[in-house]
Amino acid sequence: MNSFALLKRIGFAAVVLTGLLGGAGFVSAADIILEAKPAENRVNVLLDTQGTALNAIQGDIALMGSFDSVRISTSNSIVPLWVDAPRAADGVIHFSGVIPGGFGGLLLPDVPEAKPGLLFSLIIAPAEHQRVTVNARHVTAYLNDGQGTAMALPLARLDFSAGPLPPANALDLASPGTFFPAIGRDSSVFEGRWFVAWNALDRGSGIGHYEVREQRPGKEGDWIAAASPYILQDQELKSVIEVKAIDTLGNQRIARLEPSHALSWGDRVSKRGILTASLTLALIAALVWRAKRTRMPQ
């Protein structure tokens, strides 16, 4: 079983970071909102919690009709940790993510009620004189209630039409934000092999993809397209590990980990990176906790 299949088997609830104790049925008190911005060829996918604190969400967005292309942006998303970052495949965009501490809505000055938060945006170029139907389906959220209560969200539908796709925002010249990969290993995850996990944010065009490179002195490794968590090829941890975050416009940021015997992980992390690194480690801990729990006798 490969690493990604195993991660799915461990289950999405593994990354709910508040010590969930198992599901307790379904409730319904939130909505997905599909907000059309025709002038920008954009559809914003919003989460309206209706005052309910949520800490994880997963689901699908299906596109029906004729369109030339679609881009996805997670810029300004309320989700800081993506288990499955939204990506289009055969007209369907699957996503799952975690919101540590929970999200109950955006609080704005002089606005009495909390507002919906942005999950991600779709920049769609419909074919000439065509309309595209956007459907949010199979969306499940998890309450920040200490019980992991599942909430099935209602279906949402939007008929969308716009002009040719505008060029990507050429003003986004900034690299993705600083991030701090962390190495982990546990017998319950990935057959006990060492892996590296990370999470990066880009407030401009959004993260496009990641690449990983492992190299030893005198032997340069190749960059390999990867997703977090990534099973290391060098299980002896004698290689320099580099993780490259690339946004949708090609701006890059590289995080580097020296061989583990050279410096401890704590020595490599600056005070500025403690929060980001803590979230990454919490993700690793949750994966391990869930894997062990699923093996416990009932």
C-alpha positions as CSV (number, residue, x, y, z in Angstrom):
1,M,0.0,0.0,0.0
2,N,1.5,3.4,-1.0
3,S,1.7,6.3,1.4
4,F,-1.3,8.2,0.0
5,A,-3.5,5.1,0.1
6,L,-2.5,4.5,3.7
7,L,-3.2,8.1,4.6
8,K,-6.7,7.8,3.2
9,R,-7.2,4.6,5.2
10,I,-6.1,6.3,8.4
11,G,-9.0,8.6,7.6
12,F,-9.7,12.3,7.4
13,A,-10.7,12.5,11.1
14,A,-7.0,11.8,11.9
15,V,-6.1,15.4,11.3
16,V,-8.8,17.0,13.4
17,L,-6.4,18.5,15.9
18,T,-8.5,18.9,19.0
19,G,-8.4,15.4,20.4
20,L,-11.6,14.1,18.9
21,L,-13.0,11.0,20.5
22,G,-15.1,9.7,17.6
23,G,-18.2,10.6,15.6
24,A,-21.6,11.0,17.2
25,G,-24.0,11.1,14.3
26,F,-24.8,13.8,11.8
27,V,-26.3,17.3,12.4
28,S,-26.9,20.1,9.9
29,A,-26.5,23.8,10.7
30,A,-24.1,25.2,8.2
31,D,-23.9,25.9,4.4
32,I,-21.6,26.1,1.5
33,I,-22.1,29.3,-0.5
34,L,-21.1,29.6,-4.1
35,E,-20.5,33.3,-4.8
36,A,-20.3,34.4,-8.4
37,K,-17.9,37.1,-9.5
38,P,-18.5,37.2,-13.3
39,A,-16.3,40.3,-13.9
40,E,-13.3,38.3,-12.4
41,N,-14.4,34.9,-13.9
42,R,-14.4,33.8,-10.3
43,V,-16.5,31.6,-8.1
44,N,-15.8,31.9,-4.4
45,V,-16.5,28.8,-2.3
46,L,-17.5,30.1,1.1
47,L,-18.3,28.3,4.4
48,D,-21.2,29.8,6.4
49,T,-21.1,28.2,9.8
50,Q,-24.2,30.0,11.0
51,G,-22.5,30.5,14.4
52,T,-21.4,26.9,14.8
53,A,-17.6,26.3,15.4
54,L,-16.1,23.9,12.9
55,N,-12.6,22.6,12.7
56,A,-12.5,20.4,9.6
57,I,-14.2,20.1,6.3
58,Q,-14.2,17.9,3.2
59,G,-16.2,17.6,0.0
60,D,-16.4,17.9,-3.8
61,I,-17.1,20.7,-6.2
62,A,-18.3,19.3,-9.6
63,L,-18.2,21.4,-12.8
64,M,-20.7,20.6,-15.5
65,G,-20.8,22.2,-18.9
66,S,-18.2,23.3,-21.4
67,F,-15.2,25.3,-20.2
68,D,-11.7,25.9,-21.5
69,S,-9.8,25.9,-18.2
70,V,-10.1,26.3,-14.5
71,R,-7.6,27.6,-12.0
72,I,-7.9,27.2,-8.2
73,S,-6.6,29.7,-5.6
74,T,-6.4,29.2,-1.9
75,S,-5.2,32.7,-1.3
76,N,-6.8,34.2,1.9
77,S,-8.4,30.8,2.7
78,I,-9.6,30.2,6.3
79,V,-8.1,26.7,6.1
80,P,-4.4,26.7,7.1
81,L,-3.8,23.0,6.8
82,W,-4.9,21.1,3.7
83,V,-5.0,17.3,3.9
84,D,-6.1,17.3,0.2
85,A,-5.5,20.7,-1.3
86,P,-8.3,21.5,-3.9
87,R,-7.3,20.3,-7.3
88,A,-9.3,19.7,-10.5
89,A,-9.5,16.2,-12.0
90,D,-12.1,15.3,-14.7
91,G,-14.3,18.2,-13.7
92,V,-14.3,17.4,-10.0
93,I,-12.4,19.3,-7.3
94,H,-12.0,17.3,-4.1
95,F,-10.8,19.0,-1.0
96,S,-10.3,18.4,2.7
97,G,-8.7,20.6,5.3
98,V,-8.3,21.4,9.0
99,I,-8.9,24.6,10.9
100,P,-7.0,24.3,14.2
101,G,-8.9,25.9,17.0
102,G,-12.1,26.0,15.0
103,F,-13.9,28.6,12.8
104,G,-17.2,30.2,13.7
105,G,-17.3,32.9,11.1
106,L,-15.5,36.2,10.3
107,L,-15.9,39.0,12.8
108,L,-15.8,42.4,11.1
109,P,-15.9,45.8,12.8
110,D,-19.4,47.3,13.1
111,V,-21.0,44.1,11.7
112,P,-23.1,42.3,14.3
113,E,-23.2,38.9,12.7
114,A,-20.2,36.7,11.8
115,K,-19.6,36.4,8.0
116,P,-18.9,33.4,5.9
117,G,-15.2,32.5,5.3
118,L,-13.5,31.7,2.1
119,L,-12.4,28.1,1.5
120,F,-11.0,28.7,-2.0
121,S,-11.8,30.3,-5.3
122,L,-12.3,28.9,-8.8
123,I,-11.2,31.0,-11.8
124,I,-13.2,29.5,-14.7
125,A,-13.1,30.2,-18.4
126,P,-16.3,28.9,-19.9
127,A,-16.3,28.0,-23.6
128,E,-17.7,30.6,-25.9
129,H,-21.3,31.4,-25.2
130,Q,-21.5,28.5,-22.7
131,R,-22.6,28.3,-19.1
132,V,-21.0,26.2,-16.4
133,T,-22.9,24.7,-13.6
134,V,-21.0,24.5,-10.3
135,N,-22.3,22.0,-7.7
136,A,-21.0,21.6,-4.1
137,R,-21.8,18.0,-3.1
138,H,-20.8,15.4,-0.5
139,V,-19.6,18.2,1.8
140,T,-19.1,17.2,5.4
141,A,-17.9,19.4,8.3
142,Y,-16.8,18.4,11.8
143,L,-17.8,20.3,14.9
144,N,-15.2,21.7,17.2
145,D,-17.1,20.1,20.1
146,G,-14.5,17.6,21.4
147,Q,-16.6,14.7,20.0
148,G,-15.9,15.0,16.2
149,T,-19.6,15.3,15.4
150,A,-20.1,15.1,11.6
151,M,-22.2,17.7,9.9
152,A,-23.6,16.9,6.4
153,L,-23.9,20.2,4.5
154,P,-26.7,20.8,2.0
155,L,-26.1,20.7,-1.7
156,A,-25.3,24.0,-3.4
157,R,-25.6,24.9,-7.1
158,L,-24.6,27.9,-9.2
159,D,-25.1,28.5,-13.0
160,F,-22.1,30.6,-14.1
161,S,-21.1,32.4,-17.2
162,A,-18.3,34.9,-17.9
163,G,-15.9,36.0,-20.6
164,P,-12.4,34.8,-21.5
165,L,-10.1,33.9,-18.6
166,P,-8.1,37.0,-17.6
167,P,-4.3,36.6,-17.2
168,A,-3.0,35.6,-13.8
169,N,-2.3,38.5,-11.5
170,A,1.1,39.7,-12.7
171,L,1.4,41.8,-9.6
172,D,2.0,38.8,-7.4
173,L,5.8,38.8,-7.3
174,A,6.0,37.5,-3.7
175,S,7.2,34.1,-2.8
176,P,5.1,31.8,-0.6
177,G,5.4,32.4,3.1
178,T,8.1,31.0,5.3
179,F,7.4,27.4,6.3
180,F,9.2,24.8,8.4
181,P,9.1,21.1,7.4
182,A,9.4,18.5,10.2
183,I,10.6,14.9,10.1
184,G,8.6,12.1,11.8
185,R,8.4,8.4,12.2
186,D,6.0,5.9,14.0
187,S,5.4,2.2,13.6
188,S,1.7,2.9,13.0
189,V,2.2,5.2,10.0
190,F,3.9,4.4,6.7
191,E,5.2,1.0,8.0
192,G,7.5,2.9,10.4
193,R,9.4,4.7,7.7
194,W,10.7,8.3,8.1
195,F,8.7,11.0,6.5
196,V,8.7,14.7,6.2
197,A,5.6,16.9,6.6
198,W,5.0,20.6,6.0
199,N,2.4,23.3,5.3
200,A,3.0,26.5,3.3
201,L,0.7,29.5,2.6
202,D,0.7,31.9,-0.3
203,R,-1.4,35.0,0.1
204,G,-1.1,36.0,-3.6
205,S,-2.1,33.5,-6.3
206,G,-2.1,30.5,-4.0
207,I,0.1,27.4,-3.7
208,G,0.5,25.5,-7.0
209,H,2.5,22.5,-6.0
210,Y,5.4,21.3,-4.0
211,E,8.7,19.5,-4.8
212,V,11.2,17.7,-2.6
213,R,14.9,17.0,-3.1
214,E,17.2,14.8,-1.0
215,Q,21.0,15.1,-1.6
216,R,24.2,14.2,0.0
217,P,27.6,15.9,-0.4
218,G,28.9,15.4,-3.9
219,K,25.7,13.8,-5.1
220,E,23.0,16.2,-6.2
221,G,19.4,14.8,-6.1
222,D,16.5,15.6,-8.4
223,W,13.5,17.6,-7.5
224,I,10.4,15.4,-7.3
225,A,6.8,16.5,-7.3
226,A,5.4,15.7,-3.8
227,A,2.6,16.2,-1.3
228,S,2.8,16.4,2.4
229,P,3.5,14.0,4.1
230,Y,6.3,12.6,1.9
231,I,8.1,9.3,2.6
232,L,11.9,10.0,2.5
233,Q,14.0,8.0,0.2
234,D,17.0,8.2,2.5
235,Q,15.8,6.4,5.6
236,E,19.2,6.8,7.2
237,L,18.6,10.6,7.4
238,K,22.0,11.4,6.1
239,S,20.8,13.7,3.3
240,V,20.0,17.3,3.1
241,I,16.2,17.6,2.6
242,E,14.8,20.5,0.7
243,V,11.1,21.3,0.2
244,K,10.1,23.8,-2.5
245,A,6.7,25.6,-2.4
246,I,5.7,27.0,-5.8
247,D,2.7,29.3,-6.2
248,T,0.5,29.2,-9.3
249,L,2.6,32.0,-10.9
250,G,6.0,30.3,-10.4
251,N,7.2,32.2,-7.3
252,Q,9.1,29.9,-5.1
253,R,10.3,29.4,-1.5
254,I,12.6,26.6,-0.4
255,A,12.8,25.2,3.2
256,R,16.0,23.2,4.0
257,L,16.6,20.6,6.7
258,E,20.2,19.6,7.4
259,P,21.0,15.9,8.0
260,S,19.4,15.0,11.4
261,H,22.7,14.1,13.1
262,A,24.1,17.5,12.4
263,L,21.5,19.7,14.2
264,S,18.5,18.9,16.3
265,W,15.2,20.0,14.9
266,G,14.8,22.5,17.7
267,D,18.1,24.1,16.9
268,R,17.0,24.8,13.3
269,V,13.7,26.5,14.0
270,S,13.6,30.2,14.7
271,K,11.2,31.8,17.1
272,R,9.2,33.2,14.2
273,G,8.6,29.7,13.0
274,I,7.4,28.1,16.2
275,L,3.7,28.5,15.5
276,T,3.9,27.1,11.9
277,A,6.1,24.3,13.0
278,S,3.8,23.5,15.9
279,L,0.9,23.1,13.5
280,T,2.9,20.7,11.3
281,L,3.9,18.6,14.3
282,A,0.3,18.6,15.5
283,L,-0.7,17.2,12.1
284,I,2.0,14.4,12.5
285,A,0.8,13.7,16.0
286,A,-2.8,13.4,15.0
287,L,-1.9,11.0,12.2
288,V,-0.1,8.8,14.7
289,W,-2.8,9.0,17.3
290,R,-5.5,8.0,14.8
291,A,-3.5,5.1,13.4
292,K,-2.9,3.7,16.9
293,R,-6.6,4.2,17.9
294,T,-7.8,2.3,14.9
295,R,-5.7,-0.7,16.0
296,M,-7.1,-0.8,19.5
297,P,-9.5,-3.7,20.2
298,Q,-13.1,-2.6,20.3
